[in-house]
Amino acid sequence: MLVLRRRMGETIVIGGGIEIEVMEISRTRVKLGVTAPRDVPVARKETIAVAAENRRALELVAEGAGEVAETLRLLGLALPGHP
């Protein structure tokens, strides 16, 4: 891991196409600005795990949608779009 020190307004360049600028420094946080090509995803690390969990949950729902619809039908309830 490369560790760099930067002051407010200073920038780090990665691969020539990505820039990270220190926008603001407070006592407990640093605000960074990221400039990157549109085809380069930029996200906070903790949101990537949440997005993966959400995708998996949607896959499980899609796989079991027929079973859920049938259970609801048996209970006298109905899902929107399902008879």
PDB file as gemmi writes it, atoms N, CA and C in Angstrom:
CRYST1    1.000    1.000    1.000  90.00  90.00  90.00 P 1                      
ATOM      1  N   MET A   1       0.848  -1.171   0.000  1.00  0.00           N  
ATOM      2  CA  MET A   1       0.000   0.000   0.000  1.00  0.00           C  
ATOM      3  C   MET A   1       0.897   1.238   0.000  1.00  0.00           C  
ATOM      4  N   LEU A   2       0.599   2.141  -0.891  1.00  0.00           N  
ATOM      5  CA  LEU A   2       1.293   3.418  -0.952  1.00  0.00           C  
ATOM      6  C   LEU A   2       0.551   4.393  -0.053  1.00  0.00           C  
ATOM      7  N   VAL A   3       1.254   5.059   0.843  1.00  0.00           N  
ATOM      8  CA  VAL A   3       0.649   6.042   1.739  1.00  0.00           C  
ATOM      9  C   VAL A   3       1.213   7.405   1.379  1.00  0.00           C  
ATOM     10  N   LEU A   4       0.317   8.349   1.102  1.00  0.00           N  
ATOM     11  CA  LEU A   4       0.719   9.698   0.716  1.00  0.00           C  
ATOM     12  C   LEU A   4       0.100  10.716   1.657  1.00  0.00           C  
ATOM     13  N   ARG A   5       0.796  11.798   1.868  1.00  0.00           N  
ATOM     14  CA  ARG A   5       0.238  12.915   2.629  1.00  0.00           C  
ATOM     15  C   ARG A   5      -0.095  14.028   1.647  1.00  0.00           C  
ATOM     16  N   ARG A   6      -1.257  14.596   1.803  1.00  0.00           N  
ATOM     17  CA  ARG A   6      -1.704  15.686   0.943  1.00  0.00           C  
ATOM     18  C   ARG A   6      -2.330  16.762   1.816  1.00  0.00           C  
ATOM     19  N   ARG A   7      -2.244  17.976   1.359  1.00  0.00           N  
ATOM     20  CA  ARG A   7      -2.913  19.096   2.020  1.00  0.00           C  
ATOM     21  C   ARG A   7      -4.165  19.440   1.232  1.00  0.00           C  
ATOM     22  N   MET A   8      -5.038  20.243   1.834  1.00  0.00           N  
ATOM     23  CA  MET A   8      -6.250  20.662   1.169  1.00  0.00           C  
ATOM     24  C   MET A   8      -5.908  21.312  -0.178  1.00  0.00           C  
ATOM     25  N   GLY A   9      -6.634  20.894  -1.208  1.00  0.00           N  
ATOM     26  CA  GLY A   9      -6.408  21.417  -2.546  1.00  0.00           C  
ATOM     27  C   GLY A   9      -5.391  20.639  -3.357  1.00  0.00           C  
ATOM     28  N   GLU A  10      -4.637  19.765  -2.721  1.00  0.00           N  
ATOM     29  CA  GLU A  10      -3.654  18.963  -3.450  1.00  0.00           C  
ATOM     30  C   GLU A  10      -4.332  17.721  -4.027  1.00  0.00           C  
ATOM     31  N   THR A  11      -3.724  17.184  -5.087  1.00  0.00           N  
ATOM     32  CA  THR A  11      -4.333  16.095  -5.846  1.00  0.00           C  
ATOM     33  C   THR A  11      -3.373  14.937  -6.010  1.00  0.00           C  
ATOM     34  N   ILE A  12      -3.946  13.746  -6.089  1.00  0.00           N  
ATOM     35  CA  ILE A  12      -3.221  12.524  -6.423  1.00  0.00           C  
ATOM     36  C   ILE A  12      -3.755  12.069  -7.777  1.00  0.00           C  
ATOM     37  N   VAL A  13      -2.871  11.670  -8.682  1.00  0.00           N  
ATOM     38  CA  VAL A  13      -3.279  11.183  -9.999  1.00  0.00           C  
ATOM     39  C   VAL A  13      -2.967   9.694 -10.079  1.00  0.00           C  
ATOM     40  N   ILE A  14      -3.968   8.909 -10.525  1.00  0.00           N  
ATOM     41  CA  ILE A  14      -3.810   7.469 -10.654  1.00  0.00           C  
ATOM     42  C   ILE A  14      -3.991   7.104 -12.126  1.00  0.00           C  
ATOM     43  N   GLY A  15      -2.966   6.533 -12.708  1.00  0.00           N  
ATOM     44  CA  GLY A  15      -3.055   6.061 -14.083  1.00  0.00           C  
ATOM     45  C   GLY A  15      -3.347   7.140 -15.099  1.00  0.00           C  
ATOM     46  N   GLY A  16      -3.173   8.376 -14.781  1.00  0.00           N  
ATOM     47  CA  GLY A  16      -3.378   9.458 -15.722  1.00  0.00           C  
ATOM     48  C   GLY A  16      -4.824   9.835 -15.958  1.00  0.00           C  
ATOM     49  N   GLY A  17      -5.770   8.968 -15.637  1.00  0.00           N  
ATOM     50  CA  GLY A  17      -7.176   9.268 -15.904  1.00  0.00           C  
ATOM     51  C   GLY A  17      -8.018   9.477 -14.668  1.00  0.00           C  
ATOM     52  N   ILE A  18      -7.434   9.230 -13.500  1.00  0.00           N  
ATOM     53  CA  ILE A  18      -8.189   9.360 -12.252  1.00  0.00           C  
ATOM     54  C   ILE A  18      -7.463  10.339 -11.342  1.00  0.00           C  
ATOM     55  N   GLU A  19      -8.209  11.326 -10.841  1.00  0.00           N  
ATOM     56  CA  GLU A  19      -7.633  12.300  -9.916  1.00  0.00           C  
ATOM     57  C   GLU A  19      -8.425  12.284  -8.612  1.00  0.00           C  
ATOM     58  N   ILE A  20      -7.711  12.336  -7.509  1.00  0.00           N  
ATOM     59  CA  ILE A  20      -8.331  12.417  -6.188  1.00  0.00           C  
ATOM     60  C   ILE A  20      -7.797  13.676  -5.527  1.00  0.00           C  
ATOM     61  N   GLU A  21      -8.704  14.592  -5.217  1.00  0.00           N  
ATOM     62  CA  GLU A  21      -8.324  15.873  -4.624  1.00  0.00           C  
ATOM     63  C   GLU A  21      -8.854  15.977  -3.198  1.00  0.00           C  
ATOM     64  N   VAL A  22      -8.030  16.479  -2.307  1.00  0.00           N  
ATOM     65  CA  VAL A  22      -8.457  16.729  -0.936  1.00  0.00           C  
ATOM     66  C   VAL A  22      -9.259  18.033  -0.962  1.00  0.00           C  
ATOM     67  N   MET A  23     -10.566  17.930  -0.705  1.00  0.00           N  
ATOM     68  CA  MET A  23     -11.460  19.074  -0.801  1.00  0.00           C  
ATOM     69  C   MET A  23     -11.608  19.813   0.532  1.00  0.00           C  
ATOM     70  N   GLU A  24     -11.629  19.046   1.617  1.00  0.00           N  
ATOM     71  CA  GLU A  24     -11.882  19.641   2.928  1.00  0.00           C  
ATOM     72  C   GLU A  24     -11.308  18.734   4.005  1.00  0.00           C  
ATOM     73  N   ILE A  25     -10.782  19.332   5.037  1.00  0.00           N  
ATOM     74  CA  ILE A  25     -10.249  18.564   6.160  1.00  0.00           C  
ATOM     75  C   ILE A  25     -10.897  19.102   7.423  1.00  0.00           C  
ATOM     76  N   SER A  26     -11.487  18.198   8.208  1.00  0.00           N  
ATOM     77  CA  SER A  26     -12.020  18.583   9.515  1.00  0.00           C  
ATOM     78  C   SER A  26     -11.291  17.768  10.570  1.00  0.00           C  
ATOM     79  N   ARG A  27     -11.723  17.891  11.771  1.00  0.00           N  
ATOM     80  CA  ARG A  27     -11.035  17.201  12.864  1.00  0.00           C  
ATOM     81  C   ARG A  27     -11.076  15.683  12.732  1.00  0.00           C  
ATOM     82  N   THR A  28     -12.201  15.150  12.233  1.00  0.00           N  
ATOM     83  CA  THR A  28     -12.357  13.696  12.186  1.00  0.00           C  
ATOM     84  C   THR A  28     -12.559  13.142  10.779  1.00  0.00           C  
ATOM     85  N   ARG A  29     -12.638  14.012   9.769  1.00  0.00           N  
ATOM     86  CA  ARG A  29     -12.928  13.534   8.419  1.00  0.00           C  
ATOM     87  C   ARG A  29     -12.123  14.276   7.375  1.00  0.00           C  
ATOM     88  N   VAL A  30     -12.008  13.624   6.234  1.00  0.00           N  
ATOM     89  CA  VAL A  30     -11.396  14.233   5.063  1.00  0.00           C  
ATOM     90  C   VAL A  30     -12.405  14.087   3.927  1.00  0.00           C  
ATOM     91  N   LYS A  31     -12.713  15.174   3.230  1.00  0.00           N  
ATOM     92  CA  LYS A  31     -13.609  15.113   2.078  1.00  0.00           C  
ATOM     93  C   LYS A  31     -12.750  15.058   0.824  1.00  0.00           C  
ATOM     94  N   LEU A  32     -12.983  14.031   0.008  1.00  0.00           N  
ATOM     95  CA  LEU A  32     -12.213  13.824  -1.214  1.00  0.00           C  
ATOM     96  C   LEU A  32     -13.106  14.042  -2.429  1.00  0.00           C  
ATOM     97  N   GLY A  33     -12.535  14.613  -3.468  1.00  0.00           N  
ATOM     98  CA  GLY A  33     -13.216  14.730  -4.753  1.00  0.00           C  
ATOM     99  C   GLY A  33     -12.529  13.789  -5.728  1.00  0.00           C  
ATOM    100  N   VAL A  34     -13.319  13.012  -6.471  1.00  0.00           N  
ATOM    101  CA  VAL A  34     -12.761  12.043  -7.408  1.00  0.00           C  
ATOM    102  C   VAL A  34     -13.220  12.406  -8.815  1.00  0.00           C  
ATOM    103  N   THR A  35     -12.260  12.536  -9.714  1.00  0.00           N  
ATOM    104  CA  THR A  35     -12.545  12.740 -11.127  1.00  0.00           C  
ATOM    105  C   THR A  35     -12.049  11.500 -11.860  1.00  0.00           C  
ATOM    106  N   ALA A  36     -12.954  10.852 -12.600  1.00  0.00           N  
ATOM    107  CA  ALA A  36     -12.594   9.617 -13.303  1.00  0.00           C  
ATOM    108  C   ALA A  36     -13.398   9.520 -14.582  1.00  0.00           C  
ATOM    109  N   PRO A  37     -12.912   8.766 -15.556  1.00  0.00           N  
ATOM    110  CA  PRO A  37     -13.697   8.539 -16.768  1.00  0.00           C  
ATOM    111  C   PRO A  37     -15.036   7.886 -16.419  1.00  0.00           C  
ATOM    112  N   ARG A  38     -16.046   8.112 -17.241  1.00  0.00           N  
ATOM    113  CA  ARG A  38     -17.387   7.581 -16.966  1.00  0.00           C  
ATOM    114  C   ARG A  38     -17.425   6.058 -16.870  1.00  0.00           C  
ATOM    115  N   ASP A  39     -16.515   5.382 -17.553  1.00  0.00           N  
ATOM    116  CA  ASP A  39     -16.539   3.919 -17.536  1.00  0.00           C  
ATOM    117  C   ASP A  39     -15.819   3.323 -16.320  1.00  0.00           C  
ATOM    118  N   VAL A  40     -15.296   4.171 -15.439  1.00  0.00           N  
ATOM    119  CA  VAL A  40     -14.618   3.707 -14.230  1.00  0.00           C  
ATOM    120  C   VAL A  40     -15.570   3.875 -13.046  1.00  0.00           C  
ATOM    121  N   PRO A  41     -16.021   2.781 -12.437  1.00  0.00           N  
ATOM    122  CA  PRO A  41     -16.911   2.908 -11.288  1.00  0.00           C  
ATOM    123  C   PRO A  41     -16.168   3.484 -10.078  1.00  0.00           C  
ATOM    124  N   VAL A  42     -16.824   4.393  -9.380  1.00  0.00           N  
ATOM    125  CA  VAL A  42     -16.268   4.989  -8.165  1.00  0.00           C  
ATOM    126  C   VAL A  42     -17.328   4.834  -7.077  1.00  0.00           C  
ATOM    127  N   ALA A  43     -16.970   4.165  -5.983  1.00  0.00           N  
ATOM    128  CA  ALA A  43     -17.924   3.934  -4.901  1.00  0.00           C  
ATOM    129  C   ALA A  43     -17.182   3.807  -3.580  1.00  0.00           C  
ATOM    130  N   ARG A  44     -17.904   4.070  -2.487  1.00  0.00           N  
ATOM    131  CA  ARG A  44     -17.341   3.799  -1.164  1.00  0.00           C  
ATOM    132  C   ARG A  44     -17.328   2.288  -0.969  1.00  0.00           C  
ATOM    133  N   LYS A  45     -16.287   1.776  -0.364  1.00  0.00           N  
ATOM    134  CA  LYS A  45     -16.124   0.325  -0.214  1.00  0.00           C  
ATOM    135  C   LYS A  45     -17.312  -0.311   0.502  1.00  0.00           C  
ATOM    136  N   GLU A  46     -17.817   0.332   1.545  1.00  0.00           N  
ATOM    137  CA  GLU A  46     -18.907  -0.279   2.313  1.00  0.00           C  
ATOM    138  C   GLU A  46     -20.187  -0.391   1.496  1.00  0.00           C  
ATOM    139  N   THR A  47     -20.378   0.448   0.491  1.00  0.00           N  
ATOM    140  CA  THR A  47     -21.595   0.349  -0.319  1.00  0.00           C  
ATOM    141  C   THR A  47     -21.526  -0.802  -1.315  1.00  0.00           C  
ATOM    142  N   ILE A  48     -20.329  -1.241  -1.654  1.00  0.00           N  
ATOM    143  CA  ILE A  48     -20.182  -2.356  -2.594  1.00  0.00           C  
ATOM    144  C   ILE A  48     -20.719  -3.634  -1.972  1.00  0.00           C  
ATOM    145  N   ALA A  49     -20.432  -3.870  -0.709  1.00  0.00           N  
ATOM    146  CA  ALA A  49     -20.930  -5.067  -0.017  1.00  0.00           C  
ATOM    147  C   ALA A  49     -22.453  -5.037   0.078  1.00  0.00           C  
ATOM    148  N   VAL A  50     -23.019  -3.879   0.380  1.00  0.00           N  
ATOM    149  CA  VAL A  50     -24.471  -3.746   0.492  1.00  0.00           C  
ATOM    150  C   VAL A  50     -25.126  -3.994  -0.867  1.00  0.00           C  
ATOM    151  N   ALA A  51     -24.541  -3.444  -1.926  1.00  0.00           N  
ATOM    152  CA  ALA A  51     -25.089  -3.638  -3.268  1.00  0.00           C  
ATOM    153  C   ALA A  51     -25.066  -5.114  -3.648  1.00  0.00           C  
ATOM    154  N   ALA A  52     -24.004  -5.827  -3.297  1.00  0.00           N  
ATOM    155  CA  ALA A  52     -23.914  -7.253  -3.597  1.00  0.00           C  
ATOM    156  C   ALA A  52     -24.989  -8.027  -2.839  1.00  0.00           C  
ATOM    157  N   GLU A  53     -25.225  -7.683  -1.583  1.00  0.00           N  
ATOM    158  CA  GLU A  53     -26.276  -8.333  -0.802  1.00  0.00           C  
ATOM    159  C   GLU A  53     -27.650  -8.065  -1.405  1.00  0.00           C  
ATOM    160  N   ASN A  54     -27.876  -6.830  -1.840  1.00  0.00           N  
ATOM    161  CA  ASN A  54     -29.159  -6.483  -2.451  1.00  0.00           C  
ATOM    162  C   ASN A  54     -29.381  -7.256  -3.745  1.00  0.00           C  
ATOM    163  N   ARG A  55     -28.320  -7.380  -4.562  1.00  0.00           N  
ATOM    164  CA  ARG A  55     -28.445  -8.149  -5.802  1.00  0.00           C  
ATOM    165  C   ARG A  55     -28.798  -9.607  -5.508  1.00  0.00           C  
ATOM    166  N   ARG A  56     -28.136 -10.179  -4.507  1.00  0.00           N  
ATOM    167  CA  ARG A  56     -28.412 -11.573  -4.144  1.00  0.00           C  
ATOM    168  C   ARG A  56     -29.843 -11.735  -3.628  1.00  0.00           C  
ATOM    169  N   ALA A  57     -30.311 -10.784  -2.840  1.00  0.00           N  
ATOM    170  CA  ALA A  57     -31.680 -10.834  -2.336  1.00  0.00           C  
ATOM    171  C   ALA A  57     -32.676 -10.779  -3.497  1.00  0.00           C  
ATOM    172  N   LEU A  58     -32.417  -9.920  -4.491  1.00  0.00           N  
ATOM    173  CA  LEU A  58     -33.296  -9.847  -5.654  1.00  0.00           C  
ATOM    174  C   LEU A  58     -33.297 -11.154  -6.435  1.00  0.00           C  
ATOM    175  N   GLU A  59     -32.121 -11.781  -6.538  1.00  0.00           N  
ATOM    176  CA  GLU A  59     -32.040 -13.070  -7.229  1.00  0.00           C  
ATOM    177  C   GLU A  59     -32.873 -14.119  -6.502  1.00  0.00           C  
ATOM    178  N   LEU A  60     -32.787 -14.131  -5.173  1.00  0.00           N  
ATOM    179  CA  LEU A  60     -33.565 -15.099  -4.386  1.00  0.00           C  
ATOM    180  C   LEU A  60     -35.056 -14.861  -4.542  1.00  0.00           C  
ATOM    181  N   VAL A  61     -35.447 -13.588  -4.548  1.00  0.00           N  
ATOM    182  CA  VAL A  61     -36.867 -13.261  -4.725  1.00  0.00           C  
ATOM    183  C   VAL A  61     -37.332 -13.709  -6.102  1.00  0.00           C  
ATOM    184  N   ALA A  62     -36.511 -13.432  -7.123  1.00  0.00           N  
ATOM    185  CA  ALA A  62     -36.887 -13.824  -8.484  1.00  0.00           C  
ATOM    186  C   ALA A  62     -37.006 -15.343  -8.595  1.00  0.00           C  
ATOM    187  N   GLU A  63     -36.082 -16.068  -7.963  1.00  0.00           N  
ATOM    188  CA  GLU A  63     -36.118 -17.527  -8.009  1.00  0.00           C  
ATOM    189  C   GLU A  63     -37.354 -18.081  -7.305  1.00  0.00           C  
ATOM    190  N   GLY A  64     -37.755 -17.442  -6.224  1.00  0.00           N  
ATOM    191  CA  GLY A  64     -38.871 -17.958  -5.434  1.00  0.00           C  
ATOM    192  C   GLY A  64     -40.177 -17.238  -5.655  1.00  0.00           C  
ATOM    193  N   ALA A  65     -40.256 -16.355  -6.642  1.00  0.00           N  
ATOM    194  CA  ALA A  65     -41.472 -15.555  -6.852  1.00  0.00           C  
ATOM    195  C   ALA A  65     -42.690 -16.436  -7.113  1.00  0.00           C  
ATOM    196  N   GLY A  66     -42.509 -17.488  -7.899  1.00  0.00           N  
ATOM    197  CA  GLY A  66     -43.636 -18.379  -8.180  1.00  0.00           C  
ATOM    198  C   GLY A  66     -44.135 -19.064  -6.926  1.00  0.00           C  
ATOM    199  N   GLU A  67     -43.208 -19.490  -6.080  1.00  0.00           N  
ATOM    200  CA  GLU A  67     -43.593 -20.149  -4.834  1.00  0.00           C  
ATOM    201  C   GLU A  67     -44.303 -19.171  -3.899  1.00  0.00           C  
ATOM    202  N   VAL A  68     -43.804 -17.948  -3.831  1.00  0.00           N  
ATOM    203  CA  VAL A  68     -44.436 -16.930  -2.987  1.00  0.00           C  
ATOM    204  C   VAL A  68     -45.834 -16.637  -3.499  1.00  0.00           C  
ATOM    205  N   ALA A  69     -45.976 -16.485  -4.825  1.00  0.00           N  
ATOM    206  CA  ALA A  69     -47.282 -16.197  -5.414  1.00  0.00           C  
ATOM    207  C   ALA A  69     -48.261 -17.338  -5.112  1.00  0.00           C  
ATOM    208  N   GLU A  70     -47.793 -18.580  -5.227  1.00  0.00           N  
ATOM    209  CA  GLU A  70     -48.662 -19.726  -4.941  1.00  0.00           C  
ATOM    210  C   GLU A  70     -49.067 -19.769  -3.475  1.00  0.00           C  
ATOM    211  N   THR A  71     -48.125 -19.503  -2.579  1.00  0.00           N  
ATOM    212  CA  THR A  71     -48.443 -19.477  -1.142  1.00  0.00           C  
ATOM    213  C   THR A  71     -49.474 -18.396  -0.841  1.00  0.00           C  
ATOM    214  N   LEU A  72     -49.270 -17.204  -1.413  1.00  0.00           N  
ATOM    215  CA  LEU A  72     -50.230 -16.118  -1.202  1.00  0.00           C  
ATOM    216  C   LEU A  72     -51.600 -16.478  -1.787  1.00  0.00           C  
ATOM    217  N   ARG A  73     -51.613 -17.139  -2.947  1.00  0.00           N  
ATOM    218  CA  ARG A  73     -52.881 -17.556  -3.555  1.00  0.00           C  
ATOM    219  C   ARG A  73     -53.620 -18.510  -2.628  1.00  0.00           C  
ATOM    220  N   LEU A  74     -52.869 -19.453  -2.031  1.00  0.00           N  
ATOM    221  CA  LEU A  74     -53.478 -20.415  -1.115  1.00  0.00           C  
ATOM    222  C   LEU A  74     -54.023 -19.722   0.134  1.00  0.00           C  
ATOM    223  N   LEU A  75     -53.399 -18.615   0.513  1.00  0.00           N  
ATOM    224  CA  LEU A  75     -53.847 -17.862   1.676  1.00  0.00           C  
ATOM    225  C   LEU A  75     -54.963 -16.881   1.341  1.00  0.00           C  
ATOM    226  N   GLY A  76     -55.327 -16.844   0.065  1.00  0.00           N  
ATOM    227  CA  GLY A  76     -56.388 -15.925  -0.360  1.00  0.00           C  
ATOM    228  C   GLY A  76     -55.884 -14.528  -0.630  1.00  0.00           C  
ATOM    229  N   LEU A  77     -54.576 -14.375  -0.754  1.00  0.00           N  
ATOM    230  CA  LEU A  77     -53.996 -13.074  -1.061  1.00  0.00           C  
ATOM    231  C   LEU A  77     -53.429 -13.145  -2.470  1.00  0.00           C  
ATOM    232  N   ALA A  78     -53.016 -12.036  -3.002  1.00  0.00           N  
ATOM    233  CA  ALA A  78     -52.445 -12.066  -4.352  1.00  0.00           C  
ATOM    234  C   ALA A  78     -51.346 -11.032  -4.470  1.00  0.00           C  
ATOM    235  N   LEU A  79     -50.323 -11.374  -5.245  1.00  0.00           N  
ATOM    236  CA  LEU A  79     -49.268 -10.420  -5.579  1.00  0.00           C  
ATOM    237  C   LEU A  79     -49.720  -9.598  -6.784  1.00  0.00           C  
ATOM    238  N   PRO A  80     -49.368  -8.330  -6.845  1.00  0.00           N  
ATOM    239  CA  PRO A  80     -49.704  -7.552  -8.036  1.00  0.00           C  
ATOM    240  C   PRO A  80     -49.094  -8.217  -9.284  1.00  0.00           C  
ATOM    241  N   GLY A  81     -49.905  -8.367 -10.322  1.00  0.00           N  
ATOM    242  CA  GLY A  81     -49.432  -8.968 -11.560  1.00  0.00           C  
ATOM    243  C   GLY A  81     -49.525 -10.492 -11.586  1.00  0.00           C  
ATOM    244  N   HIS A  82     -49.970 -11.086 -10.476  1.00  0.00           N  
ATOM    245  CA  HIS A  82     -50.132 -12.548 -10.432  1.00  0.00           C  
ATOM    246  C   HIS A  82     -51.588 -12.859 -10.125  1.00  0.00           C  
ATOM    247  N   PRO A  83     -52.205 -13.780 -10.891  1.00  0.00           N  
ATOM    248  CA  PRO A  83     -53.619 -14.136 -10.630  1.00  0.00           C  
ATOM    249  C   PRO A  83     -53.805 -14.883  -9.333  1.00  0.00           C  
TER     250      PRO A  83                                                      
END                                                                             
